[in-house]
Amino acid sequence: MDIKAPDLGVESAEVSEIMVEVGDIIAKDDNIILLESDKASVEVPSSAAGKITKINVAVGDEVKEGTVLLELDSDDNSDEADSDEDKATASEQSSSDEEVKEESEADKEEAEDKDQAKVSKSSADSAPKAGKATTHALPDLGVDEAQVAEIMVSVGDTVSADQSIMLVESDKASVEVPAPEAGTIEKILVEAGDTVANGQDFVVIVGSGADTADDDQSQSDDTEATETQTQDEKTQDSKDKKAGSQTTGEPKQAPVESSSTASSQSQPTTNNKLTEDEVNKKLTEVYAGPAVRKLARQLGVDITQVNGSALNDRILKEDLFAHVKDRMTTGTTGQAAPAGGSVGLGLPTLPDMSNVEIWGETEVQDLSRLQKVSIPQLNLNTYLPQVTQFDMADITDTEKLRGELKGGMKAEGIGLTILAFIVKATAYALTQHPRFNSHLNDDNTQVILRKTVNMGIAVATDDGLIVPVIKDAQDKGIKQIAIEIGELAAKARDKKLGTKDLQGASFTISSQGNLGGTAFTPLVNWPQVGILGASEATMQPHWNKDKQSFEPRLMLPLSLSYDHRVINGADAAVFTRYVASLLADPRRILL
């Protein structure tokens, strides 16, 4: 019998610990494996009882819903248990008929008690049941906090499970919050405009009758299972006393502990990073989940020095990242940024501008949330030794090809712009020059090379600039890239981008399209090491060596900004020229 992974709530999770071994006899709902995702750690119970014959996963494997975790021999287990029980019964009968009679009378009394309990439960179940009011908390929104933009339901409305009931808006995107269960809205605990956080109570729902009946039935089943287990334990104790040293089962807790200990002892230790045991010891006085502990271990962060921003000072992944950024910007650990009016810059405070005779009339306007959240990230550019390399790409032939293709794609509802060609050419160039698709580590001693190209695309919105990501751009054709550019741009303008749409970029492209200008200096988006800017293409005279004359060509200005700690000037010039050559003749990508 196969035991499969249930719905994990995420696409996949990593096997952190295997809590059983081949040959173990387990009961239903015994924990068999520990899975860890970016959000939480989950112990997976067995869906059946039996003897483990095979374990199909190993520590470190990525599993998803439906993955076969292990195989059970449930028939053999039951047969062996029946056989042992028969032997024990036969031994008991041969040893003492009087004891058998006493046990029989006790069993009858217990059976009568059970029948009476079932009758009372049956009569209670037959009574009409009212829906149960449950207070529900917000799920993980992907950010520390967000603002309630819209309440989609009212008190008294009947909702189904997963029906959208509220719209929350963060600095990056808008997220619709689904109903956690079917039922009637009894109370709404938040209002439009409120700032809410993960885990905050937001609605009270009276569950539907079917759900309540299911819950009651589940509780009834659990109660009966508990009573049965208690009775079995009593019977087992009686048998153990009569059989002396004979036992009918083996404890599973000890193997689990030894397995866990062996796993922790075999954990490799590095000179620069804390081991799991060291991190866990420091967690005795801090509030953090297992995924955060794992990330702290990977980053080599002393988690006791990190300030938690969530409820009860709970430490989130974002707090770890902020701590690492602070170390990078200040050059120290645990020290605050320089004092001053501008965070992290040490600038003097803004002078008093209320004096009209000196400063004239002024008007105060609030920045958008997107602009506010972008300021700390932009401040990081102050600490990057950034250089910009300029070049020109002759896209005359490419633009001709685009003109031939765009009509057919437009009929399919696809907008084919020159940006799709730029993304494809740049993604291919990054596979040939992987240093531009990398990150510099915290102690500035290593470069982390990315094996896939996740291309960030800067999109201008009414609230400011936002950068959604095209994943695995190196494996996609120009048509697919054009489709995703259109979809991401639309979601950005409608504030429908999800957290996954904005994460994981390894390189960024900022295109000013037909807005004008001859060149500009884009800012490297830390922790990336490069960004490519594209200005408006214009017709310019270009010298033709073969014809010994000037001819009009469509030239596209390119601006490559890069982190000089990782990229040398010569390498930047070679890379920019290579991208220009690919844009001049996209057929080179096929080679």
N, C-alpha and C positions, 0 to 999 in steps of 0.2 A: 504494500500500500504506500502510495506517494504522499508525503506531507509537503504542501506547497506554501509559498509565501502569501499571506493575505494582502488586502489593500493596505499599503503602507502610508497613504496620504501624500506621498511624493513619487516622482517617476522612478527613482532608484535609491538604494541605500547600500552602505558598505557593511560587510560582515565584520563586526568588532570582536566578537567572542563566540565560540561554540561551547555550549554548556553541557553537552552530553558526549558519549563515546559509543562506538560500535559495540554491541552486546548489551548495552544498558536496557533495562526494562522500565518503561515510562508509563505514566498514566495520562489520561486526557487532560489537557490544559497545563501540563508540566512545561515550564519554560525550557526551550531547547536551543535557542540562538539569540544573540544580541546584535541588533542592527542599529547603525548610526548614520544619520543623514546630516545635512547642514543645519537642520533645525532642532533635532531631538534624537534621543536614544530610546529604542523600543525593544522590549523583550518579546519574542515571538513564541506563543504557546503551541503545543502539539494539538492537532485537531482530532487525534485518536490515541488509543492506548495500544501498546505492543512492545515488541523487542526490536531494537534498532539493528538493521542489517547492513545499512550503507549510509554514509554521509556524503552528499553530492556537492557541498560547497566548502570553501576554506576561508580562513581569516584573511581579509583584504579583498575578497571578491565583491563585485557589484551585483546586487540582485534586485529584481522588480517583482511586481505582483504576478503570481503564477509560476515563479521559478521553483523547481523541485529542490527542497532543502535536504530531505533525507527519506529513506525508505524503511517501512515498518513491516514486521512479520506479526500481524495481530492474531492470526489463527494459532500459531505455535504458542504464543504467550498464553492465550486462553486455555489451550489444551494442557499446557504444562501446569497452569494454575489449578485446573480441574483435577489433574492427576495428583498433584501434591495435596489438594484438599481431600480427595478420596482416600489417599493413603493415611492422611492425618485422621480422618473420620474412622477408618477401619481400625487404626491403632487405638483410638479412643474407645471404640466399641469393645475391642478385645480386652482392654485394661479395666474398664469399669462400666457395668450396665447401669449402675445407680447414678453415676455422673451424667450419663447420656439422658436418663430420664429427667434429671434436674434441668439440664440444658434444654430439653424438649419443652418442659413446662415454662421455662423462662422465655423461650422463643415464642410460645403461644401468647403469653402475656404481652410481649413486645409487638406481636402481630396485631393483637387486639387494639393496643395503643395506636399503632399506625393506622388501622382502619378507622378508628374514631377520629384521628387527626385529619384523615383524608375527607371524612364526611363533613367535618367542620369547615375544612378548606373549600369543599365543593359548595356548601351552602353559602359561604362568604363570596365565592366567585360568582354565584348565580345572582347576587345582589347587584343592582345597577351601580355603575362606576362613573365618577365624574373625572373629567380630564385633569391632568396634573400640571400645575403651573411651574415652569422651570425658567430660571434666569440664565441667560446665555451671555458668554463673553466673546469679544471680538477675536477672530483668528489672527494669525500672523499676517500683517499687512505688507511686510517686506521693508518697512521703514519704522523708525522709532515712534513717530506720531504723524497723524494726518488730520485734516479738517473735514467735518461732515458737510458735504456739499448739498445733499438732497435726501430727504426721507421719503421713500417710495410707497409706504403703507401707512395706515392709520389704525388707531386702537379699535378693535372689533373686527378688523379684516381677517379673513381666512386665507392662509398661505400654505403652499406646498413646500416640501423639502427642496432646498437648493434654489428656491425662487428669490430673485434679487429684491432685497427690502431696503437697502440703504446704499448711497453712493458716497465714498470718502475720497478726498483729493489730497495727495501729498505734493511735495515739491517737484516730484518727477512724473507722476502719473495719477490717473483716476482709477479707482477699484470699486467694483460693485460687490457688496457684502451679501452673501446668500443666507436664506433662512436655514438655521441648523436643524430644524425639524418641522414637520407638518403640524398645523394647529391654528389657533386663534390668537391674534395679537392682544395681549392683556395690558401691557404697558410698554412705552418707549422711553428709555432712560437717558437718551441724548437728544439734542436739538440741532437743527441746521446752524452751522457756524461754530459749533463746539470743536475743540481739539481733543482727539481721542488717541489712545495708545493701545498696543497689543495687550490682550487679556482683560481689557476693561469691559465691565458689564454694559450691555447696550439695549437689550430687549428681554421682555418676559413673555413667554409663549405658553398657552394652555394646550398641551398635546391632544391630538385627536384620540377618539375612543379606541381605535385599533392599536395605536401606539401604546396607550396606557395598558390595554389588555396584554400586549406583548411584553411590556415591562413587568406586569404582575405575574404573567406566566413564567417569565425568566426568573423573577425572584422566587416563585414557588418551586421551580426546578432546582434553583440553587439551594433552597432550604431542604428539599428532599435529598439532594445530593449530599448536603452536609450531614443530615441525619443518617443517611446510608453509610457515609464514610465513618461517622462516629461509631455506628454499630459494628462496622467491619473492624475498626480498630479495637473495640472491646472484644470481639470474637477472636481477633488475632492475639491479643494479650492473653486470653484464656488458653489458646492453643500453645502459645510460647511457654506459659507456665507448666503445662502438662508435658510438653515435648522437651523441656529442659533447654539444652543448648541448641536444639533444632530451630532453624529460622526458615521462613517462606519467602523472603524478599531481601533485597540489598539496598542500603541507603545510597541515594544519588547525590546528596549534598556534598559529601566529602570529595568525590571525583570532580565536581564542579569547582570547588575551592582550589583543589590542587591544579586543575587545568588553568584556572585564572592566575594562580601564583606562578605556574610555569610560564604562562604567556608573558606576565609582567617581568619575570626574571630574564626571559629571552629577548626582551625589548632592547634593541641596540642603543648604545649610549654614544653621543657625539660630544665633541669638546665645546661647541658653541651653543648647543641647544639643551634645554632641560629634558630629562627623561620623564616618562609618564608618572613614575612613582614620586619624583620630586615635585612635579606640578600638582599632583593630587594632595600631597602633604601640605602644600601652600594654600590649597582650596578650603582648608578647614575653617577659615575665617572670612571667606568671600562667598558670594552668591553667584554661581554660574552653572550653566548646563554642560552636559558631556561634549557636545559639539564645540562649544567655546573652549573647553579645556583642551580638546584635541588641536584646535587651531592655535591656541597659545603655545602648545608644545611644538607645533610645526614652525611657528614664527620665532621661537626662542624667547618668548616674552615672560617676564616675572609677573604673573597675573595679580599678585598682591599689590602691585604698583598701579593697576588699572582702575580708573574710576567708573563705576557702573552708572548708566543713565536711565535704566528702566525702573519699574516699581520695586521698592525695597532695595535700591542700589544694585539690582541684578545686572550683571555684566553681559553685554551683547557682543556679537561679532563686530558691529560697527564701533564699539568702544575699543576693541583691540586695534582695529585699523586706525582709529583716531590717535591711539597711544603711539603706534608706530610712526604715523605722520609727525606727531609732536617730537619724537626722538630725531626724526630726520631734519626737521626745521630748526630745532634748538641745538641739536648736536649733543644733547644730554638726555638722561632718563629721569622722568618725574619732575622736571622743572617747567615752570610756566613760560609761556611766550613773553617776549619783551613787552613791558608796559607801554601804553600809548593809545592814541585815538584809533589807530588802525590795527586790527588784530594781526599779530605776527610780523608787522612791518616796523614797529617802533617809531612811527611818525608822531609828531606833536598833535595835540587835540585841535579840532577845528576852531578858529577864532569866533568870537561872538559876532554874528552877522545881523543882529537886530537893529543896529544903528543905520537908519535909512540914509543919513547924510554921507556915510562912508561907503556903504555897500549898495545902496539903492534898494528898490523894491525886490523882495524875494518871495518864492512860493515853495512850500514843502510838499513833496510827493513821495508816497511810500513805494519802496521797491517791491516787485512781485516776489512770491515765495521762491520761484525758480532762480531769480537773480540773487536773492539772499543766500540760498544754499550754494550757489556757484562761487561766491566770494572767497570762502576758505580754500577751495580747490584752486582758484586762480592765483591766490596769494602764494601757492607753492611754486609758481613759476619764478618768483623772486630768487629762489634758491637753486634754480637749474641754470647751469652754464649753457645757454641756448644760442644757437647760431642758425642762420637761414641761408640756404643755397637756392639761387634762382636759375631758371632755364626756360626754354621755349620748345614746345612740341608742335611739329607740323602735322595737323590733323585734317588736311585737305582731303586725302583719300578716305580716311575714316568717316568724315562727315558725309562724304558721298555715299559710302556704304550705309550709314545710318539713314540717309534719305531714302534709300531703296527699300529698307526694312521697316521703317516706322509706319508706313501705310497699312501693311498687313497686320502689324502688331496692334495698331490703333483699332482695327476692326475686331480684335480680340479683347479690347478694353485695356491694353497695355501701353503705357507711355514710355517710349524709348528715347531717353535723353543721352547726351554725351557722358553724363555722370556714370552710367552703367558701364561704358567702355573704360572710364578712368578707374573704377573699382576693380574690374576684371584685370586690367593691365597691372595695377598696383599690387593686387593680391598675388599675381603670378611673380612679379618682381620680388616680393617679400619671401617667396619660397626659394628663390635663387640667392637672396641676400638676407639670410635669417637674422642677422644681428639687428636689423631694423625692426624685427618682429620679436622684441625681447624686453626684459625688465632688469634693472640693476638692483641687486639685493641690498638689504639694509646696511650691512657693514662695508659695502662698496668693494667687495673682493670677488664677486662672481656675477655672471650674467645668466639670467634664466631665459633660455630660448623657447619660444612657443612653436609647437609643431603644426598648429592650425592657425589660420588667419581669420580672426573675428574683427571685421571691419566696422569701425564706428563712422557714422555718417552725420555730420553736423546739419541740423535742421532748424531754421529760424521760425519761431512762433511769436504770437502776440505777447507772450509772457517772457520771452527770452530764448536763448539758444539751448537746444537739447540734442543729445547724441545717442540715438538708437543704434543697435548693433546688428549687422548681417553676419550670422554664424557660418563658419566653414566656407568663406567666400572663395577659397582656392579651388573648391570642388564644384562650383556652380557656373553655369553658362551665363552669357550676357542677358538672355531672355529671362531666366529665373532671377537674376540680380535686379533687372528692371522691375519685375513684378514685386519683389520685396522692398525695393526703394519706394515704390508707390504706396504699398501697404503701410510701411513704417511712417512715411511722411503724413499720410492721412490720419493715422492713430496719434501722431504727435500733435497735429493741429487740433484734433478733437479731444485731446487729453485722455486718450484711451490706452496709452502705453503701459504695459505691465512691468514688473520688476525685472523679469528675465530679458525683456527687450532692451534694457539699459545696462546690462552687466556683461563683463568678460571681454571688452574690446582690447585688442593687441596693437592696433594702429588706427589712426583717424584720418579722414579726408574731409576737408572743408572747401566746398565749391561755392563761389559767389555768382555762378551762372552768368546771367546777362545784366547784373546789377551795375557793371561798369568797373573801371579801375584797371591799372596795368599790372599791379602786383601788390602783395601785402605780406605781413609777417604773422602767420598763425602761431598760436601758443601751444607748446607741447602739453598734452593732457597727462600729467603724472598719474600712474607710474609708467606710462608708455615712454618710448624714447624718440618717437618721430611723429610728425603730422605733415600731410601734403595738402597745400592750398592750390586751388585752381581759379584763375580769374577769367574775365570775359575774353573769348577768342575773337580776334580781329583779323581782317585781311591786311597783309603787309608785304612789301616787296622782298623777295627772297632770291639770292644769287644762285643761278643754275650753272654749275661748273661745266656741264657738258655743252650747254648752249652758249655759255659765256655771255649771259644776259640776265637781267632781273625779270621775275615773273611773280604775279600775285599768288600768295599762299595763305591759307587760314592757319594762324599761329595761336597756340594756347599757352598763356604764361603759367608756369609752375613755380611754386614756392615751397621748398622742403625745409621745415624747421626741425632741429634734432638736438638731443642731449649730447653735448660735447664730451661728457665723461665716458660715453659708450661709443659714440660715432666720431670718427676722424673726418676732417674736411675733405680729404681725397676720396674717402669712401662715399661721402654724401654726394660729391660731384658725379662719381661713377653711377651711383644708384639713380640719381635724377635723370641723367642722360639715358640710362637704360629704360626707365619708365617712358621717357619721351620717344625713344625708338619703338617701343611697343605700341604707343598710341599712334605713331605715324604709319605703322603697318601691323595690325592686330594678328596677321597670319603667323607672326613670329611665335605667338603663344602656342600654336599647334605643333611647333617643332620640338 
